Every structure is written in structure tokens, then in C-alpha cells.
């Protein structure tokens, strides 16, 4: 980590909190998505499973590398001051604290107004499961789980890679995460093409997911229950990372998450996370508060890390 990254990451989070994400036309993640989509269309035409898996390895290696190198080269030719500002703006585009919070609170507001159908539609915009037939409690669960998982891969992870490697690192991580969300599925036609991107995403999120658990425990007011719930239930999920964050939030909020979900009309059973009650609308706002507290703690730690480096 070089000097300046701690303050840069903290400033980037402040930019995200005030302005949110930039328009799609200038959003780096959208550009990454277009690049991945173009590769995806050609790779899926390959008839051999082995060829598709090899294409997945090429995709997993090429996109983050290209993003990292190009960003570093561009920032490297700029004067220090403008380079720092532009780097800060670029890091802020990788963070989704405000957007995630607003989306979740919007779902909570519609539930409080008795508009369950609208809440189902809204939560369907940021979760992957089918939402048309969800009960109120299941809508709440979906929203809380999304807030928990995205606290890790939508805020803590890009902040960590930004702290270590600056804007190039944060954007390269975002490229990995975007690849996983677009092609990292276990079902056809992505099972072969998405294998390498999904494994890379798992690897990239190992440390951030554990840091999210520790952060949630530190700011929850219930550190022991949060940690014990994460340790007991987190490893039960298929993902090596998402279950940790979700279990930590379940322990912090005193709710029960996880269980069965429907994807594309197919029911998939999953482990129950936590021993609390079923989520209610107010738990969505509490999850958002926990998200914001984790972000504040991450900012403080970024400043402390930079001071320690300078010392």
C-alpha cells in the first residue's frame, strides 16, 4: 500500500455517500459489462465444453488484468494532484453503499405502505431469485440478505483492494465481481465458461467476507452472537463467502435468514442461517444501518493504516 490510498478510499466512500453511482453512460462497471458481454457471446458459440472452459480462463485472466494495467497507465501519466482526484472518483464508482441502501429502504417503505406487489418487484431488481410470489417475510429476507452480501462485495471488498492497490486495484476487483455476476453460474450454458470467473471471485472475496464479519461484530452491539452465528452457520452455504456475511447479519439483527429460494421456476433448498425470528420490514432498515456502520469503521481503519504506514 502506498501513501495516499487510505485517504483516497475514505474520500471515495464520502463521494458515494453524497452522490451515489455515476450515470450508466460513464460508469466503468457498465463498460466492463459490455466488454464481458461481447466475449461471452462468442465464447458460448464454442461447442466443446473444454473450449468453453478454456475461454473462461482467458476471460478471468484478461479482463481484470486489462482493467488494472490500463487504469494504472492512465493515472501514471497524470500530475499527482489531478491523478489523486481522478483516482478517488474511480474508486467511488466501485462502491455501492448509497445505491444499495436506497434500494433496500425503498422496499421497506413499500412494505410499510402495504404495497407488497411493488415491494416484490423492487427487491427483484437487486436479487437473483424469483420474487413474484414471495411473502412479506420472504421479501424482507431477500432484502436483508442482499444488503449483507453486498456489504462485503459491494463496499468492503473494493475498499480493501483500493486501500492496497489504489484505483487500479478497486476497478480490477470490480471487473472480477462483474464477471462472476454475468457468467459465474453453475447451470448451462455457463457451467464451463463461468467456472474460472466464479472461482476467481471466490478467491478475491475470501478476505473481504471475513473482514465484513469482523466489522459487523464490532459495530453491531452484539459481537459475541454475531461472531458465533457467522462461525456456526456461515460455512453451511455453497458459497465460501456470501454465507459468512449473511450469517453475521442474521446474528447481529437476531433474525433467521437463508432457506429455500426459487430461481427460474426451480426450487433450491439452502441452509437456514441463524436462530432468530423471521425478518420484518424494520429489519431492512436495521441492516442498512449496520451496512453504514461497517463502512464508517472501514474508513477509520483506512486512515489508521495510512498513519501507521507514514509512521
C-alpha positions as a Markdown table, in Angstrom:
| # | Residue | x | y | z |
|---|---|---|---|---|
| 1 | Unk | 0.0 | 0.0 | 0.0 |
| 2 | Unk | 1.4 | 3.4 | -0.9 |
| 3 | Unk | 0.8 | 6.7 | 0.7 |
| 4 | Unk | -2.5 | 8.4 | -0.1 |
| 5 | Unk | -4.6 | 5.3 | -0.6 |
| 6 | Unk | -6.2 | 5.4 | 2.9 |
| 7 | Unk | -7.4 | 9.0 | 2.4 |
| 8 | Unk | -8.4 | 8.3 | -1.2 |
| 9 | Unk | -10.6 | 5.3 | -0.2 |
| 10 | Unk | -12.2 | 7.3 | 2.6 |
| 11 | Unk | -12.9 | 10.2 | 0.2 |
| 12 | Unk | -14.3 | 7.8 | -2.4 |
| 13 | Unk | -16.8 | 6.5 | 0.2 |
| 14 | Unk | -17.8 | 10.0 | 1.0 |
| 15 | Unk | -18.3 | 10.7 | -2.7 |
| 16 | Unk | -20.5 | 7.6 | -3.0 |
| 17 | Unk | -22.5 | 8.6 | 0.1 |
| 18 | Unk | -23.2 | 12.1 | -1.3 |
| 19 | Unk | -23.6 | 11.5 | -5.0 |
| 20 | Unk | -24.2 | 7.8 | -5.4 |
| 21 | Unk | -23.1 | 6.0 | -8.6 |
| 22 | Unk | -22.5 | 7.9 | -11.8 |
| 23 | Unk | -24.8 | 7.6 | -14.9 |
| 24 | Unk | -24.5 | 4.4 | -16.8 |
| 25 | Unk | -23.0 | 6.1 | -19.8 |
| 26 | Unk | -19.9 | 6.9 | -17.9 |
| 27 | Unk | -19.9 | 4.1 | -15.4 |
| 28 | Unk | -16.7 | 2.0 | -15.6 |
| 29 | Unk | -18.6 | -1.1 | -14.5 |
| 30 | Unk | -21.0 | -0.7 | -17.4 |
| 31 | Unk | -18.1 | -0.6 | -19.8 |
| 32 | Unk | -16.7 | -3.7 | -18.2 |
| 33 | Unk | -20.0 | -5.4 | -18.6 |
| 34 | Unk | -20.1 | -4.5 | -22.3 |
| 35 | Unk | -16.6 | -6.0 | -22.8 |
| 36 | Unk | -17.5 | -9.2 | -20.9 |
| 37 | Unk | -20.8 | -9.5 | -22.8 |
| 38 | Unk | -19.0 | -9.3 | -26.2 |
| 39 | Unk | -16.6 | -12.0 | -25.1 |
| 40 | Unk | -19.4 | -14.1 | -23.7 |
| 41 | Unk | -21.5 | -14.2 | -26.9 |
| 42 | Unk | -18.5 | -15.5 | -28.9 |
| 43 | Unk | -17.4 | -18.0 | -26.2 |
| 44 | Unk | -20.9 | -19.5 | -25.8 |
| 45 | Unk | -20.8 | -20.5 | -29.5 |
| 46 | Unk | -18.0 | -22.9 | -28.8 |
| 47 | Unk | -19.3 | -26.4 | -29.0 |
| 48 | Unk | -16.7 | -28.2 | -26.9 |
| 49 | Unk | -17.0 | -27.9 | -23.0 |
| 50 | Unk | -13.2 | -27.9 | -22.8 |
| 51 | Unk | -13.0 | -25.0 | -25.2 |
| 52 | Unk | -15.6 | -23.1 | -23.2 |
| 53 | Unk | -13.7 | -23.7 | -20.0 |
| 54 | Unk | -10.5 | -22.5 | -21.6 |
| 55 | Unk | -12.3 | -19.4 | -22.8 |
| 56 | Unk | -13.4 | -18.9 | -19.2 |
| 57 | Unk | -9.8 | -19.0 | -18.1 |
| 58 | Unk | -8.9 | -16.4 | -20.7 |
| 59 | Unk | -11.7 | -14.2 | -19.7 |
| 60 | Unk | -10.9 | -14.4 | -16.0 |
| 61 | Unk | -7.2 | -13.5 | -16.7 |
| 62 | Unk | -7.7 | -10.9 | -19.4 |
| 63 | Unk | -10.4 | -8.6 | -18.1 |
| 64 | Unk | -9.1 | -7.8 | -14.6 |
| 65 | Unk | -5.5 | -7.5 | -16.0 |
| 66 | Unk | -6.6 | -5.2 | -18.8 |
| 67 | Unk | -8.6 | -3.0 | -16.3 |
| 68 | Unk | -5.7 | -2.9 | -13.8 |
| 69 | Unk | -3.0 | -2.1 | -16.3 |
| 70 | Unk | -4.9 | 0.4 | -18.3 |
| 71 | Unk | -6.1 | 2.3 | -15.2 |
| 72 | Unk | -2.6 | 2.4 | -13.8 |
| 73 | Unk | -1.1 | 3.6 | -17.0 |
| 74 | Unk | -3.7 | 6.4 | -17.3 |
| 75 | Unk | -3.2 | 7.6 | -13.7 |
| 76 | Unk | 0.5 | 7.3 | -14.1 |
| 77 | Unk | 0.8 | 10.0 | -16.8 |
| 78 | Unk | -1.3 | 12.5 | -14.8 |
| 79 | Unk | 0.1 | 15.0 | -12.4 |
| 80 | Unk | -0.1 | 14.0 | -8.7 |
| 81 | Unk | -3.0 | 16.2 | -7.7 |
| 82 | Unk | -5.3 | 15.5 | -10.6 |
| 83 | Unk | -4.3 | 11.9 | -10.6 |
| 84 | Unk | -5.3 | 11.6 | -6.9 |
| 85 | Unk | -8.7 | 13.2 | -7.6 |
| 86 | Unk | -9.5 | 11.1 | -10.6 |
| 87 | Unk | -8.3 | 8.0 | -8.8 |
| 88 | Unk | -10.7 | 8.9 | -5.9 |
| 89 | Unk | -13.6 | 9.3 | -8.3 |
| 90 | Unk | -12.8 | 6.0 | -9.9 |
| 91 | Unk | -12.7 | 4.2 | -6.6 |
| 92 | Unk | -16.1 | 5.7 | -5.7 |
| 93 | Unk | -17.6 | 4.1 | -8.8 |
| 94 | Unk | -16.8 | 0.7 | -7.4 |
| 95 | Unk | -18.7 | 1.4 | -4.2 |
| 96 | Unk | -22.4 | 0.8 | -3.9 |
| 97 | Unk | -23.2 | 1.9 | -0.3 |
| 98 | Unk | -25.7 | 4.6 | -1.2 |
| 99 | Unk | -27.3 | 2.7 | -4.1 |
| 100 | Unk | -27.8 | -0.4 | -2.1 |
| 101 | Unk | -29.1 | 1.5 | 0.9 |
| 102 | Unk | -31.6 | 3.4 | -1.2 |
| 103 | Unk | -32.9 | 0.3 | -2.9 |
| 104 | Unk | -33.3 | -1.6 | 0.3 |
| 105 | Unk | -35.1 | 1.3 | 2.1 |
| 106 | Unk | -37.4 | 1.7 | -0.9 |
| 107 | Unk | -38.5 | -1.9 | -0.4 |
| 108 | Unk | -39.1 | -1.3 | 3.3 |
| 109 | Unk | -41.1 | 1.8 | 2.6 |
| 110 | Unk | -43.4 | -0.1 | 0.2 |
| 111 | Unk | -43.9 | -2.8 | 2.7 |
| 112 | Unk | -44.9 | -0.3 | 5.4 |
| 113 | Unk | -47.4 | 1.2 | 3.0 |
| 114 | Unk | -48.9 | -2.3 | 2.4 |
| 115 | Unk | -47.7 | -2.4 | -1.3 |
| 116 | Unk | -46.4 | -6.0 | -1.2 |
| 117 | Unk | -46.6 | -6.4 | -5.0 |
| 118 | Unk | -44.5 | -3.3 | -5.6 |
| 119 | Unk | -42.0 | -4.4 | -2.9 |
| 120 | Unk | -41.7 | -7.8 | -4.7 |
| 121 | Unk | -40.9 | -6.0 | -7.9 |
| 122 | Unk | -38.4 | -3.7 | -6.3 |
| 123 | Unk | -36.5 | -6.4 | -4.5 |
| 124 | Unk | -36.4 | -8.3 | -7.7 |
| 125 | Unk | -34.2 | -5.6 | -9.2 |
| 126 | Unk | -31.3 | -6.4 | -6.9 |
| 127 | Unk | -31.7 | -10.1 | -6.0 |
| 128 | Unk | -31.3 | -13.1 | -8.3 |
| 129 | Unk | -34.2 | -15.2 | -7.1 |
| 130 | Unk | -37.8 | -15.2 | -8.3 |
| 131 | Unk | -39.8 | -12.7 | -6.3 |
| 132 | Unk | -43.3 | -12.7 | -7.8 |
| 133 | Unk | -44.8 | -15.0 | -5.2 |
| 134 | Unk | -42.7 | -14.0 | -2.1 |
| 135 | Unk | -44.5 | -13.4 | 1.2 |
| 136 | Unk | -43.8 | -10.2 | 3.1 |
| 137 | Unk | -41.3 | -12.0 | 5.3 |
| 138 | Unk | -39.5 | -13.5 | 2.3 |
| 139 | Unk | -39.3 | -10.1 | 0.7 |
| 140 | Unk | -37.7 | -8.9 | 3.9 |
| 141 | Unk | -35.3 | -11.8 | 4.0 |
| 142 | Unk | -34.3 | -11.2 | 0.4 |
| 143 | Unk | -33.5 | -7.6 | 1.0 |
| 144 | Unk | -31.6 | -8.2 | 4.2 |
| 145 | Unk | -29.6 | -11.0 | 2.6 |
| 146 | Unk | -28.7 | -8.7 | -0.3 |
| 147 | Unk | -27.6 | -5.9 | 2.0 |
| 148 | Unk | -25.4 | -8.4 | 3.9 |
| 149 | Unk | -23.8 | -9.9 | 0.9 |
| 150 | Unk | -23.2 | -6.6 | -0.8 |
| 151 | Unk | -21.7 | -5.1 | 2.3 |
| 152 | Unk | -18.9 | -7.5 | 1.6 |
| 153 | Unk | -18.6 | -7.5 | -2.2 |
| 154 | Unk | -20.1 | -4.1 | -2.9 |
| 155 | Unk | -18.3 | -2.0 | -0.3 |
| 156 | Unk | -15.7 | -3.7 | 1.9 |
| 157 | Unk | -14.0 | -5.6 | -0.9 |
| 158 | Unk | -13.5 | -2.7 | -3.3 |
| 159 | Unk | -12.4 | -0.6 | -0.3 |
| 160 | Unk | -9.8 | -3.2 | 0.7 |
| 161 | Unk | -8.4 | -3.5 | -2.8 |
| 162 | Unk | -8.5 | 0.3 | -3.2 |
| 163 | Unk | -6.6 | 0.6 | 0.1 |
| 164 | Unk | -3.9 | -1.9 | -1.1 |
| 165 | Unk | -3.6 | -1.1 | -4.8 |
| 166 | Unk | -5.5 | 2.2 | -5.3 |
| 167 | Unk | -8.0 | 2.8 | -8.1 |
| 168 | Unk | -6.5 | 0.1 | -10.4 |
| 169 | Unk | -7.0 | -2.5 | -7.7 |
| 170 | Unk | -10.5 | -1.4 | -6.8 |
| 171 | Unk | -11.5 | -1.5 | -10.5 |
| 172 | Unk | -9.8 | -4.8 | -11.2 |
| 173 | Unk | -11.7 | -6.3 | -8.3 |
| 174 | Unk | -14.9 | -4.8 | -9.7 |
| 175 | Unk | -14.1 | -6.5 | -13.0 |
| 176 | Unk | -13.8 | -9.9 | -11.2 |
| 177 | Unk | -17.1 | -9.3 | -9.4 |
| 178 | Unk | -18.9 | -8.2 | -12.6 |
| 179 | Unk | -17.6 | -11.3 | -14.5 |
| 180 | Unk | -19.0 | -13.5 | -11.7 |
| 181 | Unk | -22.4 | -11.8 | -11.8 |
| 182 | Unk | -22.6 | -12.2 | -15.6 |
| 183 | Unk | -21.2 | -15.6 | -16.3 |
| 184 | Unk | -20.4 | -17.3 | -13.0 |
| 185 | Unk | -23.3 | -19.7 | -12.9 |
| 186 | Unk | -23.3 | -23.4 | -12.4 |
| 187 | Unk | -26.2 | -24.1 | -14.8 |
| 188 | Unk | -25.9 | -24.4 | -18.6 |
| 189 | Unk | -24.8 | -22.7 | -20.8 |
| 190 | Unk | -22.5 | -21.0 | -18.3 |
| 191 | Unk | -21.2 | -24.1 | -16.3 |
| 192 | Unk | -18.0 | -24.3 | -18.3 |
| 193 | Unk | -17.4 | -20.7 | -19.3 |
| 194 | Unk | -18.2 | -19.4 | -15.8 |
| 195 | Unk | -16.1 | -21.8 | -13.8 |
| 196 | Unk | -12.9 | -19.8 | -13.8 |
| 197 | Unk | -14.5 | -16.4 | -13.2 |
| 198 | Unk | -16.6 | -17.8 | -10.3 |
| 199 | Unk | -13.5 | -19.4 | -8.7 |
| 200 | Unk | -11.6 | -16.2 | -9.1 |
| 201 | Unk | -14.4 | -14.2 | -7.5 |
| 202 | Unk | -14.5 | -16.7 | -4.6 |
| 203 | Unk | -10.8 | -16.2 | -4.1 |
| 204 | Unk | -11.0 | -12.4 | -4.3 |
| 205 | Unk | -13.7 | -12.3 | -1.7 |
| 206 | Unk | -12.2 | -14.6 | 0.9 |
| 207 | Unk | -10.6 | -11.9 | 2.9 |
| 208 | Unk | -13.3 | -9.2 | 2.4 |
| 209 | Unk | -16.1 | -11.5 | 3.6 |
| 210 | Unk | -14.2 | -12.3 | 6.8 |
| 211 | Unk | -13.5 | -8.6 | 7.3 |
| 212 | Unk | -17.2 | -8.0 | 6.9 |
| 213 | Unk | -18.0 | -10.5 | 9.7 |
| 214 | Unk | -15.5 | -8.8 | 12.0 |
| 215 | Unk | -16.8 | -5.3 | 11.1 |
| 216 | Unk | -20.4 | -6.3 | 11.7 |
| 217 | Unk | -19.5 | -7.9 | 15.0 |
| 218 | Unk | -17.6 | -4.8 | 16.1 |
| 219 | Unk | -20.4 | -2.3 | 15.3 |
| 220 | Unk | -23.5 | -4.4 | 16.0 |
| 221 | Unk | -23.6 | -4.1 | 19.7 |
| 222 | Unk | -23.8 | -7.9 | 19.8 |
| 223 | Unk | -20.3 | -9.0 | 19.0 |
| 224 | Unk | -20.4 | -12.5 | 20.6 |
| 225 | Unk | -23.7 | -13.5 | 19.0 |
| 226 | Unk | -22.7 | -12.1 | 15.6 |
| 227 | Unk | -19.4 | -13.9 | 15.6 |
| 228 | Unk | -20.8 | -17.2 | 16.9 |
| 229 | Unk | -23.6 | -17.1 | 14.3 |
| 230 | Unk | -21.2 | -16.4 | 11.5 |
| 231 | Unk | -18.8 | -19.2 | 12.6 |
| 232 | Unk | -21.6 | -21.7 | 13.0 |
| 233 | Unk | -23.8 | -21.0 | 10.0 |
| 234 | Unk | -21.5 | -19.3 | 7.5 |
| 235 | Unk | -19.7 | -22.4 | 6.3 |
| 236 | Unk | -23.0 | -24.2 | 5.6 |
| 237 | Unk | -23.7 | -22.3 | 2.3 |
| 238 | Unk | -22.4 | -23.4 | -1.1 |
| 239 | Unk | -20.6 | -20.1 | -1.4 |
| 240 | Unk | -17.4 | -19.8 | 0.7 |
| 241 | Unk | -18.1 | -16.1 | 1.3 |
| 242 | Unk | -21.7 | -15.0 | 1.0 |
| 243 | Unk | -22.9 | -17.2 | 3.8 |
| 244 | Unk | -20.4 | -15.6 | 6.2 |
| 245 | Unk | -21.7 | -12.1 | 5.8 |
| 246 | Unk | -25.4 | -13.2 | 5.8 |
| 247 | Unk | -24.9 | -15.3 | 8.9 |
| 248 | Unk | -23.2 | -12.3 | 10.6 |
| 249 | Unk | -26.1 | -10.0 | 9.8 |
| 250 | Unk | -28.5 | -12.7 | 11.0 |
| 251 | Unk | -26.7 | -12.8 | 14.3 |
| 252 | Unk | -26.4 | -9.1 | 14.6 |
| 253 | Unk | -30.1 | -8.5 | 13.9 |
| 254 | Unk | -31.4 | -11.5 | 15.7 |
| 255 | Unk | -33.2 | -12.9 | 12.6 |
| 256 | Unk | -33.2 | -16.1 | 10.7 |
| 257 | Unk | -32.0 | -15.9 | 7.1 |
| 258 | Unk | -31.4 | -18.5 | 4.4 |
| 259 | Unk | -33.6 | -21.4 | 3.4 |
| 260 | Unk | -35.3 | -22.3 | 0.1 |
| 261 | Unk | -35.3 | -20.0 | -2.9 |
| 262 | Unk | -36.7 | -20.2 | -6.4 |
| 263 | Unk | -34.5 | -19.5 | -9.4 |
| 264 | Unk | -36.1 | -19.5 | -12.9 |
| 265 | Unk | -39.0 | -21.6 | -11.5 |
| 266 | Unk | -36.7 | -24.2 | -9.9 |
| 267 | Unk | -36.8 | -24.6 | -6.1 |
| 268 | Unk | -33.4 | -24.8 | -4.5 |
| 269 | Unk | -33.1 | -25.7 | -0.8 |
| 270 | Unk | -30.4 | -23.9 | 1.2 |
| 271 | Unk | -29.3 | -23.9 | 4.8 |
| 272 | Unk | -31.1 | -21.8 | 7.4 |
| 273 | Unk | -28.7 | -19.1 | 8.8 |
| 274 | Unk | -29.3 | -18.1 | 12.4 |
| 275 | Unk | -31.7 | -19.0 | 15.2 |
| 276 | Unk | -33.8 | -15.8 | 15.5 |
| 277 | Unk | -37.2 | -14.8 | 14.3 |
| 278 | Unk | -38.3 | -14.3 | 10.7 |
| 279 | Unk | -37.4 | -10.9 | 9.3 |
| 280 | Unk | -39.9 | -8.0 | 9.3 |
| 281 | Unk | -39.8 | -4.7 | 7.4 |
| 282 | Unk | -37.9 | -2.8 | 10.1 |
| 283 | Unk | -35.1 | -5.3 | 9.9 |
| 284 | Unk | -34.3 | -4.0 | 6.4 |
| 285 | Unk | -33.6 | -0.5 | 7.8 |
| 286 | Unk | -31.5 | -2.0 | 10.6 |
| 287 | Unk | -29.5 | -4.0 | 8.1 |
| 288 | Unk | -28.8 | -0.7 | 6.2 |
| 289 | Unk | -27.7 | 1.0 | 9.4 |
| 290 | Unk | -25.4 | -2.0 | 10.0 |
| 291 | Unk | -24.0 | -1.6 | 6.5 |
| 292 | Unk | -23.3 | 2.1 | 7.1 |
| 293 | Unk | -21.6 | 1.5 | 10.4 |
| 294 | Unk | -19.4 | -1.1 | 8.8 |
| 295 | Unk | -18.4 | 1.5 | 6.2 |
| 296 | Unk | -17.6 | 4.1 | 8.8 |
| 297 | Unk | -15.4 | 1.5 | 10.6 |
| 298 | Unk | -13.7 | 0.7 | 7.3 |
| 299 | Unk | -12.9 | 4.4 | 6.8 |
| 300 | Unk | -11.4 | 4.7 | 10.2 |
| 301 | Unk | -9.3 | 1.7 | 9.7 |
| 302 | Unk | -8.1 | 3.0 | 6.3 |
| 303 | Unk | -7.0 | 6.2 | 8.0 |
| 304 | Unk | -5.2 | 4.3 | 10.7 |
| 305 | Unk | -3.5 | 2.1 | 8.2 |
| 306 | Unk | -2.2 | 5.1 | 6.3 |
| 307 | Unk | -1.0 | 6.8 | 9.5 |
| 308 | Unk | 0.8 | 3.6 | 10.5 |
| 309 | Unk | 2.5 | 3.4 | 7.1 |
| 310 | Unk | 3.7 | 7.0 | 7.4 |
| 311 | Unk | 4.8 | 6.4 | 11.0 |
